[in-house]
């Protein structure tokens, strides 16, 4: 059972991820490609798990759509990868590369295919095909996933990843070679 302290810490961290995601999402952004969103998705999935990552991506997408005028790609291009990133991270027992692979498959393939009918039929965009968004989404997930991988490996190498996961009450997959201070 989660303690009140770790539950509160999760809510604060989730809020910070949402704020960071909204603020940094315009960096390197072109329609259909938002690499910084994928950085946030992977890091959030590793820190908080699939459900929190899904919620984070959903909230970021909604805020971006309302305040930045981003099309519904803000949702379809984030939520599937965020969730699958957390699931694969857990199923692989904490291998960071699987969190990145989950983001690439979830967003780059599933999200891009779901985006086609949404944009073609609901938004009235013409000239789209089933895999129209796939190259852009895969490119964005590779960029954002690579940055997330480097960041998380750096945290892992000095024991901070395990320390953060412990303070969140999460399962610690990353076992540093030295003891974490209580």
C-alpha positions as MATLAB code, in Angstrom:
seq = 'XXXXXXXXXXXXXXXXXXXXXXXXXXXXXXXXXXXXXXXXXXXXXXXXXXXXXXXXXXXXXXXXXXXXXXXXXXXXXXXXXXXXXXXXXXXXXXXXXXXXXXXXXXXXXXXXXXXXXXXXXXXXXXXXXXXXXXXXXXXXXXXXXXXXXXXXXXXXXXXXXXXXXXXXXXXXXXXXXXXXXX';
ca = [
       0.000    0.000    0.000;
       1.229    3.455   -0.859;
       1.999    5.812    1.945;
       0.457    9.268    1.905;
       3.919   10.727    1.349;
       4.702    8.645   -1.764;
       1.173    9.162   -3.109;
       1.548   12.925   -2.728;
       5.006   12.764   -4.314;
       3.506   10.917   -7.308;
       0.844   13.603   -7.765;
       3.439   16.377   -7.548;
       5.733   14.603  -10.015;
       2.820   13.981  -12.381;
       1.923   17.688  -12.226;
       5.524   18.613  -12.957;
       5.657   16.237  -15.937;
       2.456   17.778  -17.332;
       3.813   21.312  -16.902;
       7.168   20.398  -18.443;
       5.439   18.586  -21.306;
       3.291   21.585  -22.167;
       6.198   24.040  -21.945;
       8.805   22.044  -23.902;
       6.449   20.515  -26.477;
       6.865   23.401  -28.960;
      10.623   22.682  -29.102;
      11.447   20.923  -32.397;
       7.727   20.618  -33.098;
       6.285   20.397  -36.584;
       2.783   19.087  -37.240;
       2.748   15.380  -36.612;
       6.124   15.420  -34.881;
       6.719   16.403  -31.260;
       9.886   14.718  -29.936;
       9.807   16.394  -26.522;
       6.423   14.808  -25.778;
       8.042   11.403  -26.218;
      10.884   12.340  -23.889;
       8.299   13.139  -21.197;
       6.306    9.969  -21.967;
       9.270    7.635  -21.500;
      10.619    9.341  -18.378;
       7.158    9.459  -16.805;
       6.552    5.790  -17.671;
       9.798    4.754  -15.968;
       9.209    6.905  -12.883;
       5.466    6.433  -12.399;
       4.277    3.509  -14.529;
       1.886    3.039  -17.438;
      -1.294    4.496  -15.950;
       0.297    7.701  -14.720;
       2.144    8.049  -18.023;
      -1.122    7.621  -19.917;
      -2.780   10.257  -17.724;
       0.192   12.589  -18.177;
       0.079   12.273  -21.986;
      -3.687   12.780  -21.973;
      -3.475   15.932  -19.852;
      -0.601   17.372  -21.898;
      -2.507   16.669  -25.116;
      -5.702   18.293  -23.881;
      -3.875   21.382  -22.620;
      -1.929   21.682  -25.885;
      -5.122   21.351  -27.918;
      -6.971   23.983  -25.867;
      -4.237   26.580  -25.372;
      -1.846   26.010  -28.282;
      -4.364   25.106  -30.988;
      -2.731   21.734  -31.682;
      -4.916   19.249  -33.627;
      -6.028   15.942  -32.050;
      -2.656   14.506  -33.056;
      -1.616   15.782  -29.613;
      -3.585   12.865  -28.174;
      -3.207   10.100  -30.750;
       0.495   10.865  -31.004;
       1.106   10.423  -27.288;
      -1.294    8.275  -25.297;
      -0.618    4.875  -26.869;
       3.150    5.217  -26.625;
       3.029    6.555  -23.076;
       1.028    3.572  -21.859;
       2.946    0.934  -23.821;
       6.237    2.453  -22.667;
       5.288    1.837  -19.039;
       3.943   -1.640  -19.736;
       7.074   -2.806  -21.581;
       9.332   -1.250  -18.948;
       7.589   -3.296  -16.264;
       7.333   -6.492  -18.326;
      11.069   -6.312  -19.086;
      11.781   -5.918  -15.367;
      13.192   -2.429  -15.703;
      15.089   -2.362  -18.989;
      15.036    1.253  -20.111;
      15.406    0.336  -23.774;
      12.043   -1.445  -23.597;
      10.400    1.753  -22.371;
      11.756    3.461  -25.497;
      10.640    0.564  -27.725;
       7.158    0.791  -26.182;
       7.018    4.476  -27.074;
       8.140    3.781  -30.640;
       5.601    0.984  -31.182;
       2.768    2.680  -29.294;
       3.101    6.076  -30.893;
       5.092    5.415  -34.051;
       2.882    2.596  -35.263;
      -0.375    2.361  -33.276;
      -0.804    6.104  -32.726;
       0.026    6.975  -36.323;
      -2.515    4.475  -37.672;
      -5.230    5.719  -35.279;
      -4.444    9.287  -36.376;
      -5.410    8.607  -39.992;
      -9.190    8.127  -39.562;
      -9.327   10.850  -36.916;
      -7.681   13.443  -39.130;
      -9.220   12.261  -42.424;
     -12.824   11.760  -41.415;
     -13.349   13.831  -38.277;
     -11.058   16.750  -39.127;
     -11.679   16.648  -42.893;
      -8.032   16.461  -43.984;
      -7.649   15.180  -47.530;
      -4.814   13.332  -49.218;
      -4.002   11.157  -46.204;
      -3.255    7.444  -46.260;
      -3.261    4.864  -43.462;
       0.485    5.274  -42.858;
       0.696    9.012  -43.603;
       1.787    9.938  -40.080;
       3.965    6.871  -39.450;
       7.333    8.253  -40.673;
       6.899   11.503  -38.715;
       5.705    9.750  -35.560;
       8.500    7.169  -35.670;
      11.078    9.901  -36.255;
       9.768   11.916  -33.319;
       9.692    8.899  -31.000;
      13.243    7.943  -31.908;
      14.484   11.476  -31.167;
      12.553   11.862  -27.910;
      13.177    8.253  -26.874;
      16.919    8.610  -27.422;
      17.089   11.719  -25.250;
      15.007    9.955  -22.564;
      17.245    6.873  -22.747;
      20.412    8.938  -22.270;
      18.828   10.858  -19.382;
      17.532    7.734  -17.620;
      20.810    5.841  -18.087;
      22.647    8.782  -16.519;
      20.263    8.680  -13.544;
      20.709    4.926  -13.322;
      24.499    5.053  -13.410;
      24.713    7.208  -10.303;
      21.879    5.529   -8.384;
      19.381    8.384   -8.639;
      16.854    6.361  -10.635;
      16.567    3.728   -7.907;
      16.428    6.413   -5.237;
      13.586    8.231   -7.028;
      11.674    4.999   -7.607;
      12.073    4.116   -3.926;
      10.744    7.506   -2.807;
       7.755    7.029   -5.126;
       6.978    3.657   -3.599;
       7.546    2.047   -6.989;
       9.183   -1.274   -7.679;
      12.913   -0.740   -7.992;
      14.309   -2.595  -10.981;
      17.539   -0.677  -11.153;
      19.980   -2.124   -8.629;
      22.963    0.158   -8.139;
      26.234   -1.429   -7.138;
      26.316    0.579   -3.915;
      23.780    0.882   -1.119;
      21.130    3.608   -1.263;
      20.980    5.652    1.937;
      17.682    5.314    3.742;
];
